[in-house]
Amino acid sequence: MSDSKPQQGQINIELDEATAEGIYSNLAIINHSASEFVLDFVCIMPGTPKAKVKSRIVLTPQHAKRLVKALAENVHRFETTHGEIKDTEQPPIPLNFGPAGQA
């Protein structure tokens, strides 16, 4: 289709070049309140005493639940095609970022 207008019921989503490159993260810190979930994505490197949050996503509880379902569905599809993703044991990372998060 060469029509640039979205059809009724469709959303036109734009992805600029910088965003398309993505941000690497090997640690996610998740916190929540009664009204929102906060996902902080961090890149922590061995031997580096300090790491910075590279990206923060704030979601409503409803969107957080939809994200969990969508991610689980995509992991299932990936494993169906490529085999089971092995969950490796990782040593605990000392975090002093406030309330306990999960990765």
N, C-alpha and C positions, 0 to 999 in steps of 0.2 A: 504494500500500500504506500503510495506516495503522499497521501493526504496527511498533513501535519497536525490537523485538529483531532483531538481524541474523540472517539465515538462516545455516545451517551453511556454512562456507567463505567467508563474507563478513566484512568488517571494518567496524565502525562508527567512522567518523572524524568528530571534532568540530572545528569551526573557529570560534573565538571572534571577536568583532567587531574587536578590535585586530589580531589576526593577519591577518584577512581584508583589512584595509586595505593590507597589504604594505609593503615598504620599497623605495624606489627605489635602484637601483645602476647606475652607468655604468662600473664597473671591477670586475673580479674578479681576485683574486690567488690562485693555486693552488699549494700546496706539498704534498709527500708524504713519508712515511717508509715503512719496510718494512711497517707495519701499518695506516696510515691516510692518507687524503687530507683536506686542510684547504682549504676554499673560504672565502675572506674576500671579502665584498661591500662595496664602498666607494662613496660618492657624493663625487666630486671636482668642485669647481666652478671655473670659470676665474677667475683672479685671486686665488684663495684659496691661501695657502702651505701650509695644513695640511688634511688630510682624515682622517676617522675611519672605522674599520671599523664598518659599520652592522649586519652580521650575519655570523656564522661558522657554517658547517656542517662537521661532521666525519663522514667516511664511511669504511667499510671499503673496501678495493680492489674487492671484488666489487660493492658498491653503487655505487661510482664508475663502474665499467664499465657497469652497468645504466642509470645516469643518462645516460651518454654515448649509449647506444643509444636510450633513450627520447627524449632531446632531438633527436637526429638524425632520428628517425622523425617527430616533431612538426614540425620545421623543413621536412621534405619535404612533409608534409600541408599546411602553411601555404603553401608555395611553389606547390603544385599548385592551390590555391584562389585565391591572391592574387598570384601571380607571384614571380619571383626576388627575394630579399632582396639588395640591393646592399651589397657590403662596401666601405665608404669608407676611404680612407687617413686615418690619424690620426697627428698628430705624436707622437713618443715622449714618454711622461710620466715625468719623473724620479722614481724610487721608491727610497727608502732603507728598505725594510721587511725587510731580511735577505736570505735566499736568493732567487735570481731566480724570479719567478712568471710566469705567463702569463695573458693575459686573452682 
